[in-house]
Amino acid sequence: MVKYEIKKVFARKGGVIALLIMLVLTAYTCWFATNGSSSEWVNENGDTERGYQAMVKKREAQRAWSGILDEEKIRQVIEENLRITSTPEYNSKDVRLSNIAFGWGQGIHEIRGLLNHYFAEDFQTSDYYRANSLTPDMAGDFYPNRVRLLKEFLADETNGSYYRFSDAEKDWIIRQYEALETPFYVDYMQGWDNALTYYPTISMILIMVLGYLMAGIFSNEFQWKSDSIFFASAHGRNSAIRAKLAAGFLIVTAVYWAAILVYSLTVLGYLGFYGASCPLQASGRWKSFYNLTNAQAYLIVILGGYIGCVFIAFLTMLISACSRSTVLGVMTPVIIIFLPNFIQNMSFDAVIIDKLLALLPARLLELNMELVYFDLFDFGGFVTGALPVVIALYVFLSAALPPVIYREYRRKEIM
């Protein structure tokens, strides 16, 4: 019976076309995630090379600086940056000469970016040239500076965050920052960074396709005028409904993990699995208070996305079952995706808006952003980030929806 329901979904031309569109868009996203600046290398002549070999050169240059980012290594990076920035090529107005100087610093480029962040003037400031003003004797302040900048930011009455967070929440964030194990390990991690960055594109493609596939599972009998036959059959109001639910769940699971497997293996296989054990704070996500490695963060993100897809798929089935309309079911994922934009324009307290946005199902499709958002929940003195809350919430709701769908569809009358 389950197999029959799955065949019904893909018997329509629309179902096959939807999968083909998903395949094309997934391939395009993989191409986009593995190209661009990730696969560019500036050679010794100042010319930009592109493609796989260029990416390998960049990767090897950055891996030469991999290791524990202790005070000695930070000192070496500062000294190397000072050596490059003091050359005539770096200070030349000639584009080719300045490109040559840029090429010399490609190996330390990522660590240099960390220097810009950890030695910033304040928590919210981003200055690309900040590293150029550092001296080797400042290396020991690298890790303490991150905590110091946070404390100054939370204690500054001139910014909104001072009033946004309670004292308990401020203390919790500070403890999370102080709990980061230092000195941490650094490596080339472009593969993990890009996989996290472009994941929302894949998740949005998936939920639109899955929403289309799920919308007809419970409404097609009404569209085809075969509901009288369906409900009059021996198991039309019990086993057949369970088969529809099982078919929907299996389709979502198979399509989601197939697409994620293709995406992950393509991006990480091309750019490299290096940097899996590096902390999030060793990259552009340096503000994150989640003390996770790149691999742990990516696993949480794709699991969260799966939970989000399952919930939205079941919600789509419920809407179509209640309304007997495939169109309304198809619209459900679209409404969910664009709902945050509508809520952001509402004239409510900013704190309430932020907490509401953090709990919307759309957030599960972009958990890579939640890794750096300062979304907190205080449950009677127990403070935690929004990440575990939103995942736990939608695990519960995803488990609660199938019985509701079953009861709703089972009581449908034959028209």
N, C-alpha and C positions, 0 to 999 in steps of 0.2 A: 504493500500500500504506500509506504514511504517512497519507494522507487518510482511508483506511478506518479506521485505528486511532483517529484523532481522532474520527471519527463515532461509533465504538463507545463512547468515553468519555462523549460527550454524548447518546447515544441513551437512556441510563438517565434516569429521572425524577430520581433522586438527584443526578446531575451538573448538571442544569438548576437544581434547587432550591438546590444549593450555590452556584452563581453568583449566583442571585437574593439569597440571604442575604448573600453578599459585597458585592453592590451596595448593599443596604440598610445594612449596617454601615459601609461606606465612606462613604456619604452622611452617616450619623450622626456619624462621626468628623470629617468635613469641617465639619459644622455646629458641633460642639463646639470644634474648633480655631479657628474664626473668630468665636466669640462669647465670652461671659464677660467678664472684665475687659479683654480686648483691644478690645472694642467698647463701652466705657463712657467717658463724658465727664462731668465735674462742671462744670456751667455756673456763671455768675456769681452765681446765686441759691442755690447750694449743692445744687441738685437733680441727680440722676444721670440722664443721657440714655443710651439704648442704641440699638444698631443701626448701620447703615452710616454715616449722617451723623455720629454720635457718634465713630465710629472715625476718620473723615476729619478731624474737628476735633482729635482727639488727635494724629493723624499730622502735621498741619500745625504744631501747637504744638511738637512735638518736632523737626521738621525745621528749625524756625527756629533751633535751637541746633546744627545739624549743621555739620561742618567738622573741621579738624585740632584735636585735643584737646591743645593746647599749654598752656604755663604761663599765658598770658594768658586763655585760655578757661576753664581751671580756676578761675582767680581770679574771673572773672566769675560762674561758677556758684556759688561759695562766697558771694560778695557777694549774689547774688540770693536764695540760700537764707537767709542771715542777715537780709535785708530782710523776707522772708516770715515767718520764725520770730519776729521781734521785733514783729509786729503784734498788736493786741488780738484780732483774729479768730482767729489761730493759737493764742493762749494762752487763749482763751475755753473755758468748759466747755459752752457751747451747741453742740449738734451741728451745727446749720445754719451757724453762724459758722465752726466749725472745718472744715466741708466747703468753705466758700467759700475759706478759706485754702489748703486742699489743692488746690483747683482752680487757684489761682495758680501752683502749682509743678508742674503736669502737664508743662509743656514741658521742664523740667530733671530730671524724675523718674528717667529712666534713668541720666543722668550722676551724679545724686545717689546712686543705688545703687552706682555705681562708687566714689564717694568713701567710702561706708560700708565697702566691701571693701578698697580700697587703703590706707585709713588705719585699718584695724581694729587693735584692741589686740594681737591675735596672729593667726596663720594660720588658726586654727580658729574664731575668734570672729565672730559675726554680730550687729551692733548697728544696728538701723534708724535710731536717732537719733544715730549717730556723726557724721554730717555736720554736725549742729547745733552741735557743739563746735569746728569748724574755723575758722580765720581765714585771710584772703586771703594772708598771707605764708607759709603752709604749702603753697601751690600747687606749688612747685618740688620738693617731696618726693613727689609723686604716683607717678611711675614708679619711682624708687629704692625706695620703700616695698614694692612688690610683691616685689622680689628680696630685700629685707631680711627681710621676714616669712617667706619661704621658707627662707632660710638659718638663721634663728633656730629655725624649726620642725624642720629636719633635724638641727640641732645640740643639740636639747633631749633629754636623756637620760630625761626623765620621760614621754615619749610613745613609743608602739610603733614609730613610723616610724624612730626613731633606730636601732633594731635590725633593722628590716625591710629597709632598703636598705644595700648595701655602699657603701664610699667611692666606688667608680667610678660606681655608680648615682646617688649624691647629686651628684657632680660633673656628671654628664650632665644631670640635671634642672635644676641651677643654670645650666648653659650654655644650655639650651633657654629658660629664663626670660630670660636676658640677651640672647639672640638675637632676641627680639621687637622688631620695628622700632617705635621710638617717636620723636616723638609719633604716635599712630595716628589714623585718621579715624573719626569717629563720625557716626551717622545714625540715623534711625528704622529699626529692624530687626525689628519685631514679626513680620512675615511669615516670615522665616527662622527666628526663634526658635521660633515655634509649629510650623512645618513640622518642625523637628528634634525638638521636645518630643513631638509626637503621632505621630511616625513609628512607634515600636514597636507602637502599637495597630494600625496598618495592616498591619505585617509579621506580627503574630500572627494577624490575620484571614486574611491571604493563605496562610500556611503551613498553617493548619487546613483551608482549602478545597482547596488544592493537594494536601495529603496525602490527602484523601478522593478526589480525582480520580485521583491516581497509584496508589492502593492496588489498584485493580482491573485495571490494564493487564496485569500478568503473572499474575494469579490467576484472572481471569474464565474462561479456558478450562477450568480445573479446576472452578470453581463451576458452569459451564454444561454440564459433562461433554462438552465438545467438544475436549478436549486430544488425543484420538486422531486426530481429523481434522486438527487444526492441525499436529501433528508428522509426520503421514503425508503431508502436502502436499509439493509439489516444493521449496518454499523455506521450509518450516516451521521448519527448524533454522538458517537463516542470514539471508536477506533479511527474513523476517517478524519475526525478533527485533530486527534493526536498525531496522526500521520502528517497532516498539514504543518503542525507546529514542528515536528521533527524534521520535515523536509526543509522548512525555512531555516532552522538552526544549522542543519548540515550544509546547506548552500552558503550561508553566511560564513561559516567556519572554513569551508573548503576554498571559497573565492578569496576571502581575506588573507589566509595564511599562504595561499599560492602566490598572490600578488606581493605580499611582504617578503616572502622567500626570494622571489625574483629580484625585487628592489634591493634587498639587503645584500644578497650575494653579488649583485652587479656593482653596487657602489663600493662595498667593502673589498670585494675581489679585485676591483680595478685600482682603487686608491690605496688599499692595504688595510690589514687588521691591526696594524701597529697602534699602540696607545690605548688599548682596551682597559688596562689597569690604571691609567692615569686618572686623577680626579677631575671632575667637571671644572673645578677652580683653576686648572692648568691651561684653560683655553679662554675663549671670549665669554664663557659663562662664569666668570670669576666672582660675580656677586652672589651666586647661588648659595643658599644656606642648607641645601641638601648635600650631605657629605657622601656622594656616590661616585663610583668610577664611571667612565664613559660607557662601558659594556653594561653595567647595572642600570644606568639611566636609560639606555636604549631599550633594554629589555622591559623596563617599566613602561616606557612610552608606547611600545608596540602592544603590550598586554592591555594597557589602558585604552588604546585605540580599538582593540578587539572587543573589549567590554562595551565601549561606546557604540560600535557597529551592531553588536547583538541587541543592545537596548533599543536603538533607533529602529532596527529591523522589526523587533517585536512591537514597538509602538506603531510602526507603519501598518503592520498586520492588524493591530487592534482598531486603528482608525478605519481601515478598509472594511473590516468586519462589521463595525458599528454602522458605517455609512453605506455599505454595499457599493462603494465607489472606488474604482482603481485610481481615478484622477486625484481624489483627496489623499489617497495613500501615497501616491508619487510626490505630492506637494509637501508631505510631512518632513522629509530630510531637508528640503529647501528652507522651510520655515525655521527649523532647528538651527541650521547653519547661519541664517541671517538674523535670528533673534537677538544675539548679543549686540549687533549694531543698533537695533531698535532700543534696547534697554539702556545703552550708553547715552542716548540722547534724552533720557527721561530726567526730570528735575527732582531727583531724590538725593539724599545725603550720599556723598561720594563713597563713604565706607560701606554703606548698605549696598550700593551699586556694585562695588568691587567684590563683596562676598557673594552676591547673587550671581555675578558673572562667573565666579570661580566654581559655582555649583551647577551650571548649565551643562547639558550633555555635549554641547559643541566643544567644551573645554577638553573633553576626553580625546578629541580628534587632533588636538594641538598641545599635548602635554609637554612637548619640548619647550613651550613658552612658559608653562607653569613652573618649570625648573628654575626660572630666574625671577618669577613674580614673587613679591612679598605678600602673598595671600595667607592669612592666618585665621585660625578658629580657636576660641577659648571656651572650653567646656567646663565651667565651674572651677577654673584654676588650672585645668589641664590644657596647655597650649600645644598646638601642632600645626604644621603646614597644611595647605589645602589638598596637596597631592594624595595622601592616604585617605582623606575624608571623601573626596569626589569618587575615588575608585571604590571604596567600601559602599558608598551610597548607591552607585549604579550596578554593583554586583547584586545588591539586595533587590533593586527595582527590576533588574533583568530576570531574576529568579521569580519575582512576584507577578510579572506580566502574563506568562503562559497560562496560569490558571484563570486569570481574568478573561483572556481571549477565549479560552475553552468554554467558560460559562456563557459568555456573550454570544458566541456563535451557535452554541448548542440550543439556545432558546429562540433562535430565529424561526419565524413562522414561514410556512410555505405560502407564497403569494399566488 
